[in-house]
């Protein structure tokens, strides 16, 4: 789960998904991203 500003900056960056997943694990207390989990996994598999 990412905060909105970081989420908006990061989604357009190729290869950013692994970083997002690390941030999600590191900060479980922040609001969930607006992207559905299916898209998160889609970017992660690329």
C-alpha positions as a Python dict, from the first residue, in 0.01 Angstrom:
ca = {
    (1, 'X'): (0, 0, 0),
    (2, 'X'): (146, 331, -111),
    (3, 'X'): (71, 691, -31),
    (4, 'X'): (-96, 884, -313),
    (5, 'X'): (197, 1116, -414),
    (6, 'X'): (449, 833, -440),
    (7, 'X'): (193, 614, -618),
    (8, 'X'): (123, 883, -879),
    (9, 'X'): (495, 940, -940),
    (10, 'X'): (586, 574, -955),
    (11, 'X'): (324, 407, -1175),
    (12, 'X'): (462, 555, -1498),
    (13, 'X'): (816, 424, -1434),
    (14, 'X'): (908, 89, -1593),
    (15, 'X'): (1053, -154, -1343),
    (16, 'X'): (904, 39, -1050),
    (17, 'X'): (675, -247, -944),
    (18, 'X'): (939, -432, -736),
    (19, 'X'): (1009, -108, -549),
    (20, 'X'): (637, -61, -492),
    (21, 'X'): (611, -411, -352),
    (22, 'X'): (903, -344, -116),
    (23, 'X'): (742, -18, -3),
    (24, 'X'): (411, -201, 49),
    (25, 'X'): (581, -454, 277),
    (26, 'X'): (775, -183, 458),
    (27, 'X'): (477, 49, 513),
    (28, 'X'): (158, -156, 564),
    (29, 'X'): (-3, 133, 751),
    (30, 'X'): (-41, 372, 454),
    (31, 'X'): (-362, 384, 242),
    (32, 'X'): (-395, 131, -39),
    (33, 'X'): (-314, 243, -397),
    (34, 'X'): (-604, 320, -629),
    (35, 'X'): (-480, 61, -881),
    (36, 'X'): (-645, -282, -839),
    (37, 'X'): (-418, -569, -721),
    (38, 'X'): (-449, -737, -1062),
    (39, 'X'): (-263, -445, -1222),
    (40, 'X'): (3, -453, -950),
    (41, 'X'): (76, -817, -1028),
    (42, 'X'): (67, -743, -1402),
    (43, 'X'): (342, -482, -1367),
    (44, 'X'): (539, -709, -1136),
    (45, 'X'): (542, -992, -1393),
    (46, 'X'): (674, -772, -1674),
}
